[in-house]
Amino acid sequence: MTHTIRKATADDAGQLAALAAVTFPLACPPESSPDDIAAHVANTLSEAKFHGYLADPDISVLVIDSDGDLRGYSMLVDRPAADRDVAAALTILPSAELSKCYVHPDHHGLGAAAELMHASLDVAAASGARGMWLGVNSQNAKAIRFYEKSGFRKVGTKSFTLGTTVEHDFVMERAVPRSETRTDS
């Protein structure tokens, strides 16, 4: 299965929302309320919200594009952490947030997530970030393993409100490799 990783455009907002509706629930603890998950998807991951994210100059969205079908995405936020717990835990500044990093379950195990992570690190480096951080649910062992394998380490904790429930996330960070100057001949 061939794919490319590219920056998302406004035309991708609908497909991004549909993809988020499939992938976000996979990151939630099993006891999460389906109503809370649905409310979060509607309030945070709708097509309108993606239009807003894509228009924000501090946000970069990358997609895994498989012949016009989006199979994964990441979202980087290039501004200081607003959460006090996160800001206190970070040690590598300036830092970009990897706000979202999801791959459709049909693409799990194919190396697509690692490619998306590498491309996300490149975007962070190009923006001048020295570090990248993320929040991951403390019960999401599969994602934690992936992030650790990708060079992240746990540096703190934060809370995440999912509907009526307060979830507990690990804050993880890693250094961003410096981008190399490339010359095309």
Beta strands, then each sheet from edge to edge (+ up, - down):
strand 1: 4-7
strand 2: 59-66
strand 3: 69-77
strand 4: 95-103
strand 5: 131-137
strand 6: 153-162
strand 7: 165-175
sheet 1: 1+ 2- 3+ 4- 5- 7+ 6-
end
